């Protein structure tokens, strides 16, 4: 991270000369096009820290993984360790979350610093600063929830003397997040049309700031912000499954999503479905006839929905079939799945000799080539905002108002069911948390919902007992749930290079 920050800072450290035949800090930030390119670079780390399904969803009680005793390389067991709560400070996947967020922060710092003296139109300058501040707030919000207090870098790092900082307190990090997100709300405009452009808007900054306030238990501030979103044009799509269709990208339900685009040799495609499908010999049965080059889908088998997760859906909930599929087949001698059919998880009954492996279905859309899909990653959508509004209103004792928003979301998925009428604050809090679980399943919301609810240790401890009962290969060291395990460790390499850093408790 430190080396990257230095690289992205001053380009004139070597003899203080800017190479005349290359773009450098001395020759680059001059035109509006230059600044737009720098802004795009600041968005780029979202492609890893947006869909952070290993460190978020798989850490929660929603999903697990397919265990293959014949395939246990370093990358495999590091991901398994995160799911099993046996990870340490040398884990590459939690370290990547740390470094990728700081890469984004470094790029926003450069952009914000250079914009102050930029000779470009004021409207363009305001828009870019607003987006950069949204991104910086978003990256720090990830970091503080994953790692606790972290070093605060708020300006371009020009030399080594600026690169080593101690950890700021959690409160200090949140103060900066609120400052940046508030500034983004002021500077950005609401969407002018749908589908949207994909850039962060006033709605995205509003939702981010509202979630920050909800996390900090500033419920009135969160409520005030969330109530403004409907007037910006956001709404629920009539059909839940359509929310995740590639034909509905950046729709009126989308508040912010990470942008991906299918295509060969472009480097901007997504591949979530191939991570979530079973680890199998050929995916064509499920992936619209697209085969994985007649070889095994070695990258699959992650974020496998558990039976406990499947059971969380009420009977008749249309979100179940839209979110989870069931692959039917058998395992070979190498413990790879031979996928033979795709069944509905709702009606699946395993025939003799057949095995059903559930998989995340939300991101399964038509595409032409394996591991090359057009799916965006949803970060914030309007259903999330409505349920968060219900949550913060309930916390303030506004039970009737909270039920309106809760039932609005639930009614789309369960049109024949009666509206909920619970008014007890504690019971309603549990219902909202459950509704968020099934509505936002596999969108990386559950882990942070558990943290914000204050019930993470309790719920994860119950889940740990269930997991050990149903997955006998889990070690005795796995799922030792404790408060300190709600944070990830600062990467070992970072502790080694920066003597001012202290490690999180328990690592």
N, C-alpha and C positions, 0 to 999 in steps of 0.2 A: 504494500500500500504506500509506504513512504517513498520508495523508488518511483512509483507511478506518479505520485503527487509532484515530485521534483521534475519528472519528465514533462508533465503537463503544465508546469509553471514556466519559469524563465527558460528560454532556449538559447541563452547567451553565456552560459557558464564557462564554456571552453574558449579561452582567450577573449571572451566578451565579443566574439564576432558572429554575426548572423550570416549563414551561408547564402550567397547571392543566387544560387541555382536551386534553392529549395524554399518551400513555404515555412516560415518560422514565426515566432511571436513578434518579431520586429517588423515583419512584412504582411502579416495576415489580417489582423482585425482592423479593416479599413472600410469595407463596404457592407451593405445590408446583407448581401449574399454570404459574405464571410461569417457574419454573426449567425445567420440561419444555419450554416453548416456546423458551427460550434454548438448551437442549440440542439441540433439533431444528435450530435455526439453525446450531449448530456442526457438525452432520452435513451440512448442505446443500452445502458446498464439495466433498464427496466426489463429487457428481454430475459434476464436471469433472475432479478429480484422481484419481478412481478409474479411469474409462475414458480414460486419457491415451494413447490409441493413436497420436497423432501424435508425441509426444515420446519414446515408449517403443518400441512394437512396430515402427513404421515406421522407426525409427532402427536397428533390429537387422537381421539378415540373413534375417528371415522374410518380409517383405513389401516391396512397392514402391508404385507408383501408376500409374494410367493417364495417359499423357502425351497431352495434346490441344493441339497448337500453335495452335489457333484460340481457345483459352480460357486466357489467361495473365494474369489480374488479380492484384492484390496478394495477396489471400488464397490464391490458388492457388500462386503461386511461393514464398510464405513456407513453406507446408507442404512443397512440393517441396524447398526448401532444407534443411529438417530431415532429410529422407530422404537427400539427396545430400551431407550434411556441408558445405554451403556457407552455413549460417545465420550471422547476425551478432547483435550485441547489440540490434538494433532489431526482431528477429523477434517478432511479436505472439504466436505460439503458445508459445514458450518463456517469454516474459514472463508470459503468462496462468498458466502453471504456477507461477511464482514468486509472483504476486499472489494466486492462488486458495488456495494453501497457507497464505500468511500471513493471509488472511481467516479461514480456519478456525482458525488459531492465536490470532488476536485474540479470536475468539468463545469459545474454550476458556479463555483467560486471564480474561476477564470472568466466566465461569461459575465457574471454580475460586476466584477471589478472593471472589465474592459468596457462594458456598456456605459459606465458613468461618463466617459469622455468620448463616446462614439458620435461621429458626425453622420447620423442617420435620422430619418423622420421620427418625430416624437412618438407617434402612434405605434410604430414598429418597435421602438425602444421599450415603451411601456409593456407591450404584449410580451416581448421576449423576457423582460425582467420578471413579469408575473409568472410566466411558465418556469423560468429558472428557479424562482423562489418556491413555487409549488413543488418542483422536483427535489430541491434541497430539503424542504420540510418532509417530503415523503420518504426520502432516503434516511434522514435522521430518525423519523418515526419508526422505521423498520429496525434501525440499529438499537434504539433505546429499549424497544420491547424484546428484542432478541438477546441483547448483551448487557442491558442496564446502562449506567453512566459511561460515556465514551468520550474520547478527545473531541473537542469542538474546533474544527477548521472552518473559518468563515472568510478567509481571504486567499488569494492565489499564493501558493507556496513557491517562493523564488529561489531559496537556497536551503542548505542542510540545517541551518540554525533555526529555521521556522518549522521544520518537519517533525520535531519531537515534542509532544505535549502530553501532560498527564490526563487522566480521565476527569472529565467534568462530572458534576453530580447529575443525577436523574432530573432534578428540578431545573438545573441550568440548561440541560438539553431540551427539555420541554418548553422552557421560556423562549428559546431560539426557534423551535418548531412553530409555536404560536405566532411569534413575530413574523416569520416568513410566510406562513399560511394566511395570516390576516392581510399582509401586504399583497399576496397573490389574489385574494378575494377582491381587494380594492382595484387592482390593476387590470384584471381580466374581465372579459365580457361574457355574457351568457350565450349559449348556442343560438345562432341565427337561423339554422335549419337542421333538419334531420333527413338522412344520416349526417352525422357530424364529421368534422375533419380528422379527428383522432388526436389533435393537440389538446392539452389541458385547457379547460375553460373555467369561468367563474363557478360553474356547478361543481367541477372536480375539486377546486380549492375549498368550496363551501363544505362539501362532504368530508374532505380530509380534516378540516378544522373542527367540524362537528364530532368526528370520531375521536380526535385528540381530546376535546372537552369531555366527551363521554368517558373516555379512559381516565381522565383526571377527576371524574365525579363532579364536574361543573355542568350539571344537567340542564339548568335553565339556559345557559349559553348555547349548549348543543341544540336544545329544542328550538330556540330562536332561529338558528341557522337552517335547520332541517325544514322548517316551515316555509322557507323561501324557495325551495327547489321546485315545487309544483308550478309556480308562476314562471319558471324558466322554461317550461314546456315539457318537462319529464313526465312520463306516465308508464304504466304497466302495459306490456303487450298482451293481447287477449289470450294467447296460447303459450304456456310455459316453455315448451320445447323450442318454439321459434326464437326465444331469446338467445339460443346458442347456435342457431343456423348461420352459416357463413353468408347467407342472403340478407341477414339482419344485423350486420356489423355496424357498430356506432349508432344504434337505433335510439328511439326516444326513451327506452328503458336504460340505456347505457349512460352512465355518468362519466366513467373513465375506463378505458381498456387498453392494454398493451397491444400495439399494432404488429401484425405479422402478415406476410403475403406469400402465397404459394408461387413457386417458380423455380426452374433449374438454374443453378449457378448464380443465384441472386444473394444467397446468404441471409435472407430475411423471412424464410419460411418457418412454420411451426411444425412440431411433431408430437404433441402431447399424447395423442391417441396411441402411438406406438410405445410410449412409456407405460401407459395404463393397460394395454392389452396383455393377455397372458403371455408368458415366455413360451413361445410355441414355434413350430416348424414353418408354418405358413399362415399368414393373416387373411388371405383372400376371402375366406368365408364371411368375414365380418367387414373388411375394408373395401366393399364395392368391387370385388374382383381384383384389387391391387395386391399382388403378391410381394413378399419381402425378398425379391430377387432369388426366389427358390432356396433361400437359406433361413436359418432360424432367426426369429425375432429376439435376439439376445438382449436387447435393451428393454424388454417388457417385464411385466410382473411386479410393477411398483404401484403403490397407492391402490391396492386391492380392497374394495369395500368389504367390511366384515359382516357376518350374519347379524350381529348386534346392531350395526348401522342400518342394514336392510329392514330390520324389525322396527326401527324408529318411525317408519312411514305408516300412516293410518291406512286402513283398507280403503281402496278407491282413490288414493292420492295419485294424481297423474304425474307427479314429479318423480315417482319411483321409476316408472318405465322410461321416462325421458332422461334419467340420470344414470341408471345402472342397467347393463346388459348381462347376459349369462352365456358364456361359451361352453358348449358341450363337447366332450371328447374323452380321450384317455391319455395316460402318461406312458412314455416309452422307458426303456432301460436306463436312459440317461436323465430321466426325470424331466424331460421336455414334453410339453403338452402337445398332443395331436388334435388340433381343432377340427371338429367335424360339423358342427352346426351352431347357429346362434339362436338362442331361445329367449323368451320373455322371462325376466326374473320373477315376475308376478306369478306366472303359471308353471314355473319349472318343476318338473318331477324327474329325477334322474333315473333313466332306464338301467337295467342290469348291466354292470360293467362300465357304465358311463359316469363321468365326473363333471360336475358343474363348477366353473370358476367365474365368479362375478367380476365385472370390470367397469370402470367409469365410462359412460357412454355419452356424456354431455358434449364431448369434443369430437364426435364421430360425424364427419360430413364428407360428401363426395370429393374425391381428389384423384389425381392422375398418377402420382408416383409415390413409392413408399417413403416414409419419414419426411414427407414434403407436403404439408397441409396449409390451409388458408385460415385456420382458426386464430382469432384474437384471444387474449387472455382477459377475462373480466376482473377488474379491480374493484370498481364501485358501480352498482346499478340501483335503479330506483326502488326495487323491492327491498334491498338492503337498507336504503334510507328510511323507508316506511317502518321497517321493523326496528331500526335504531331509534326512530322517533317514538315508537311505542315503548321502547325500553326506557328512554330518558323521561318520558311522561309518567310512566308507572313509578319510577324512582322518586318522583315528586308528588306521588299520591293522586295523580290525574288518571285514575283507572279507566273511567268511561272514555276519555279521549284516546287512551292507549289502545283500547279494544277496537276502536274504529279502524285504526291503521293495521292492527294485527289481523282482523277479520277480512280486510280488503285484500291482503296478500293471500291469506289462506283460502278465500273464496274462489280464487282463480284455479287453484289446484284441486279443491274439493267443492265443486259447485252444488252438489246435492246435500252437503252436510250443513247442519245448523251452525249459526255463528256461536262463537264462544262468549260466555257471559260471566266468567269468573271475575270477581272484583277484589278478592283478597290479594294484597300486594305481593306476598311471598309466592303464592300459587301462580299468579299472573307472571311473575318474573320467570318462573320455571317454564311456563308455557311459551313465553317469548323466546327463551333460550332454545327450547326444543324446535320451535318454528324456524328460527334462524338456522338450526342445524340441517333440517331437511330442505329448506328453500335455498340455502347457500352452500349445500354439500359440494365438496370437491372444488371450491373456489378459493381455498386458503383463508377462510374466515373463521373456522371453528376454533383453531388454536388461540387466536386473539380474543375470540368471544369468551373462551374459558378463563383466560387471564383477566379480562375486564370484569367478569362476573364475580371474581373472588372465590369461585368454587372449583378451580382447576385441580388442586390436590385431591379434593374429595371425589370429584367425578373420575379423575384419572386413576385413583386408587381402586375404585370400584371396577373400572375398565381393566386394570392390571390383573385383578383376580379372574375376570372373565377370559382374558387373553391366555393366561397360564393354564387355565382349565382346558382351553380349546386348541392350544398350540404347544404340544409336549416338547418340541425341540427348543423352546425358550430356556435359557440358562437361569440358574437361581439368582444371578446378579441382575437379570433384566427386570425392567419395570419396578425399580426401587424408587418410588415416587416420593420426592421431598421438595420443599419450597425452593431450595437452591437449584434444583434441576429445571425450574421454570425459566432459567436463563441459560444461554449457551456460554461456553468458555471463550475468553479472548484467545485468538489463535496463538499457538505456542511460538511460532516464528515471530509474531509481532511483539510478544513479551520479550523475546530474546534480543530484538534489535532496538527496542525502546525501553531503557531502564526506568523510565518514569511511570510505566504501567504496572498495575497490580491485577492479579488474576481474580476471577470471580470465586466466591466461596464454593467449596465442593469439588473443585478441579485442581 
